[in-house]
Amino acid sequence: MNVMHWGAAGAIFAASAVEWVEAFTIVLAVALSIGWARAAGAAASALAAVAVLIAASAAGLRFVSADMGAMRMIIGLFLLLFGLRWYVKAVRRYAGRTALHDEAEEFRETREALDHAEVRAAWIIAFKGVLLEGLEVWLLVVAMGHSLDWTQSVSAAVLALLLVIVVGLALRAPLTAVPENTLKFLVASALLAFGSFWSMAGLLGERAAWPMGDLMLPLLFVIYAVCGRMLAARLRAPLPAGAGVGA
């Protein structure tokens, strides 16, 4: 595996881990109300639906005969849009403009909602929570599958899932120790790096757009990461006294 392959696998693993942590928090809250067997059944049903979707996507894309440059550009633009959403949220959280995502608070709110829910409603909550998080993983696997073998893409997402399950069951508590905002920021920077690389390579050709080849990927990642932290610091810093609109 080259630099691009390792970077893509790492991005899938880290992004998937974030989504699985959020899904596990919901399943844990439901399990404490209706039992682990029912909650695990709901989670397994949702994961099966995501697995079928991934398999169908892989089979469908194998039959798509599209221009490789156009495919790269489209996937690159998708990654830019997907990464930009996480990037903006993470920068705003670093700057104190948006509250940090609190897994403990989400766990508490889910528990309160379940206090008056029936077993069937609780099962649906667990199923829906895992399915929604799984759909984001599916989107990432499909997009990153462009540069990785499908087996590698799926393996990275599954490895993240297994790690979250093992750690979550060991702790039996919301994974509040996970630095989610930092992880999302780093993943967003990686997605933006891949998105920039592929969209420009698809538009202009890889050699014309990036003479340094795959070595541009870590450089783009560093640029996005540094600029994001600088922007967060700038947004956090108060304006100088007497500064006007035109300052």
Secondary structure, DSSP 8 states (H G I E B T S, - for coil): --HHHHHHHHHHHHHHHHHHHHHHHHHHHHHHHH-HHHHHHHHHHHHHHHHHHHHHHHHHHHT----HHHHHHHHHHHHHHHHHHHHHHHHHHHTTSS----HHHHHHHHHHHHTT--HHHHHHHHHHHHHHHHHHHHHHHHHHTTTS-HHHHHHHHHHHHHHHHHHHHHHTS--TTS-HHHHHHHHHHHHHHHHHHHHHHHHH-HHHH-TTGGGHHHHHHHHHHHHHHHHHHHHHS---TT--TT-
